[in-house]
Amino acid sequence: MEESILQAEGLTKNYRGTLALDHINLTLCRGEIYGFIGENGAGKTTTIRLITGLSFPTEGRLSLFGKSGEKELQKQRARIGCMVENPALYKNMTAEQNLEAQRLQRGIPGKECIAETLKLVGLTDTGKKTVRHFSLGMRQRLGIAMALLNDPEFLILDEPINGLDPSGIVEIRELMKRLNRERGITILVSSHILSELYQTASRYILLHKGRVLEELTQQELDEKCRRHIAIKTNDAAKTATVLEKGLQTSNFQVMPDGTVRLYDHLDDLENVARVLSGAGLLVTGLSLAGDSLEDYFLNKIGGR
C-alpha cells in the first residue's frame, strides 16, 4: 500500500469573497514527482501556501505525514523544503554565505549541510563569486539548495524553470529527477511549461478555477495521449477480428464506448479504411487522435 505524505479534504480558501480554492481533495504519495498544472489563478500557489503554512484554509482539513491539527502540522512542516516563485537571495553574498544565512535563520544545526547541499545542486565551484554574477539557472539552483538545507522528505517547487534558457531547464529537470531517484524525495512541482513537466513528473494534478479536474499517473496520461487511429464502426468485436486478420496486428484497444484505438498503421488510414469496408463493416469514424500534455489540458478545461 502506498504511503501518503499529504492529504487534503475539502480544502477551501476564500479571499474577501473570491474563492481561490473550492473544496479540493488531494492525496500525495511518497516517492512520486507530481506535476501541478493549471492556468494563472487556478489555485496552484494558494494550495502551496496552505501546505507550507504561509496561509490558512477557510474550510477543510489538511494532514502531513499522517498528522493534522495546527501544532502538529507545524512540526511536520520541518520535513518540507519549499521554493515559492523567485527565491529571495542576497545578491552581494556568495552561495555559501546565502546558505549560512538561511541555516541560521531556520535554526538548522551543523554547518556541514552547506557543503553537502552545494555539491548536490552543482554549485561547489562558485567560490567567492557573488550571486549578483550568477546566471538565472545558477540562482534557481541556489534557491533549490536553500529548500534542501533541512534534508526534506517532501520538496515543493513553484515555477522553478520560469525564465530559464534551454540548458538551464535541462539542469533543473535532471536535478529534480536525481533528488527523487537517489534520495527518494517526493516532489510537487508547478510549471507553465507542460512539455517539460511531461519529461519530469510521474503523476499529474490538473487544477482549474480552484477545483481539481483530474489526477492521473504517467501511464494513464500516456494511454490517453498516445497517438492512434480512432475507429468507430457498427460492430466493435468484428472490427477487432478484422484488424487481427486483415492487418496482422494486435496493437489495438477496444474502449468502453465501442471506439477501437489502433496504434499501428498511423500513416496509412486509406488502407485501414479499405480493409474494414472490405470486411462489410460500416465505418462511421476514422481519424488520427492523441494529444500532447498541453492539448490534453486545454481540451480538459474546454480551451479548445
N, C-alpha and C positions, 0 to 999 in steps of 0.2 A: 504493500500500500504506500502511495506517495505521501511524503511528509509535507504538510502545508506550513509555510512560514508567514503567510499573511492571509487573513480572511476579513472581508468587508461584507456586512449585511445591512442593506437598506441605507447605505451611506449617502447623506444628503448635505449639501451646502447651499445656503441662501444668503446672497449678498444684497442687503437692503431691497428686497423684493425681486431680485434677479436670481433665478435658480441655476446655479453653476453646475451642481451635481444633483441628479434626480434618482434617489433610491437605488444606487448601484450595488450589485453583488459581485464580489471577486474572490477567487482563491488562487494564490500563487504557490507553486510547489518548489521545493528545494532542488537546486541543481540545474534549473532552466534559465534560458535567456528569453525574456518577454519583450516583444516589440509592442510598444504602446502607440497606437495610431489614431489620429483624429485631426480635424482642421483646427485652426486658431479659434479659441473659445469653446472647444468641445468639452473641456474639463480636465485635460491631462495634468496641467500644472497644479490645478486645485487639488486633484487626487494626491499628487506627490506631496503637496504642502500638508495635507491631512495625515498622510502616512508618517511624515517626518516630524510632526508636531509643530510646524510653523503656522498652522491654522487649526481650528477646531470645528468638528461637524455640527450642523444644526440638528440633524437626526441621525440615527443609525448606530451601528456597533462596529468597532474595529478591533481586531486582535493580531498580535505579532508573536510568532513562535509559540502560539497556543495560549498566550496571556492577554488579558483585557483589563480595562479599568485604567484611569489616568496615571496613577502612581506606578502601576506595573508596566504600562506602555512606555513610560519614560525610561524605566530600567532597560527594557528590551531595545529601545532606540539606540542604546550604546553599541548594539550589534549591527547597526546600519551605517553605511557610508553613502554620502549624497553629494551630487553636484547639480544644483538647480540653476539652469540658464548659465550666464557667464560667470566663471569663478572669480572671486574677489582676491586679487593678488597685489602685493606691494611691489610696484614696478622698479623701485630703486634698490631692491634687495635681490639676492641670489635665490636660486631654487631651494638650496639648503636652508637659508635664513627664513624663507617663507614657510617651509615645513616646520622649522623650530618654533616660529611664532604661533603656528596653528597647533602644534603639540602642547605648548604651554597654555594656550587659551582653552583647550579642551581637556587639560589635565591628564594627558596620556603619559604614562610612566616610561622612562628609559629613552635615551637618545638614539639607541641603535636602530630603532624603527625607521629613522630618516634615511640612512644609507640603504637599507633594505628596500624601502619604497622607491627611492630614486632609481635603483637598479631595475626594479620591477617595471617601471614606466619608461626606461631607456633615457634617463637624464643624468647619469653619473658623470658624464664628461663635460658638463656645463661649467664646472669650476666657479670662477669669480664673475662670470658673465651675469649681469643683472637681467631681470625679467623684461625690462624695457627693450632689450635687444633680442628677445626670444621671437621666433616665428609664432603665428597663431596656433599651429599644431603643437608646438612645444608648450605654449601656455595652457592649451586644453589638457595635455598630458600632465602638467603640473597640477591643474585643477583636479584631475582624477587621482593623482598622488595624494592630495590633501584628503580626498574622500576615503583613501585606502589606509591612512595612517593608523587607524584603530583596528586594522586587520578584520574588516567586517565580513559577516556571512552573507549579507544582502547589500547590493550596490545599486543605487538609483542614479541614473544619468538623464538629465533633461536637455535634449538637443546638444549632445556632445560633439557632433560634427558640423554644427552650424557655421558657415563661412569658411570652412577648410577647403584647401585645394585637393585634387585627387590623391596626391601622395599622403597628405595629412589624414584624409578619410581612411585610407588603407591602414595607416599606422594605428588609428583608434580602433578600427574594426578588429585588427589582429590582436591588439591589447585586450579587448573585451573577451574575445574567444579564448585567449590564453589564460586569463583570470578565471574563466568558467571551467576550462578543461583542467588546468593544473592545480587550482586552489578550491575548486568546487563552489565558487561564489555564485549565488543566484543574482541575476541582473535584470532590472527593469529599465529599459531604455526607450525614450520617446524621440522621434525624429520625423521631419517632413520629407526626408529623402528615403522613400519607401523601397526603392531598388536596393539601397544599402541595408536596410533592415532585413530584407529578404535573404541577404547573404550572411546575416549575423544571428538572427533570432531562431529559437526552436519552437516558440509559441507566440501567438498574437492576440492582442486585445483591441477590438475596434470600438472606438468611442465616438458618439455623435450627439450633439446637443445635450450633454450631461448624462447620457444613458449608454450602457454597454450594449452595442448592437450584436456582437458575436465574440466568442472566444474559440480559437481553433489552433490545432497543432500544425507544425510544418508539413506533416504528412497529409493532413486534411486539406490544407491550403494547396499543396501540390496537386492533389486529386481534383480540386475544384478549378484550378487554374491551368491544368495540363492541356496542351494543345491536342485537339481531337476533331474528328468529323462527327457532328451530331446528326444522327439518323432517326427520322420519325417515319414509321410505316404503319400499316393496318394490322401487323402481326409481329410483335417483338421476338417471340420464340422462334418463328420461322426465319426472321432476319438473322438471328444468331447462327442458325444452322447454315444459312446461305453464305454467311461470312466465313465460316469454318471450311466449308466445302468449295465454295466458288472462288474465294480469295486466299485460301490456305493460311488463315490467321486465327489465333485465339486471343490476340491482343485487343480485346474489346470488353465493354462492360454494359450490362443491361441495367438501367436506372429504374427506381421505383415508379416514375411516371411513364415508363414504357419507351423512353428515348434510349437509343443504343449509342454509346460512345466508342468510336473506332479510333485507336491510337496509331494505326498503320495507314499507309497509302494517302498521307496528307496532301501529297502533290498530284493526286490522280482521282479527283472527285468524279470525273466523267466516267471512268471505268467502274468505279464503285456503283454509280447510278445505273450503269448498263447491266451489271451483274444482278443487282437487286430487281430491276424491272424485268430482266430476262427470266427470273425465277417466279414471275407472276405476282410480285409484291406491289402494293400501291404505296409509292414513296411520296409522303406529304411534306417532308422536310429533310434537307441535306445541306449542311453548311459547316464551315470551319468555325471552331469555337475555342475558347481558352483565353485567359486574361493574364496580364501582369498583375502584381500586387496593387499597383496604382489603379488599374482598370477595375479590379475586383472591389476595391474600397469605394471607388466612385460609383460603381453600379449599386453597391450596397446602400449607399446613402442617397441614391436617387439623383446623383450628379450627372448621369448620362442616360 
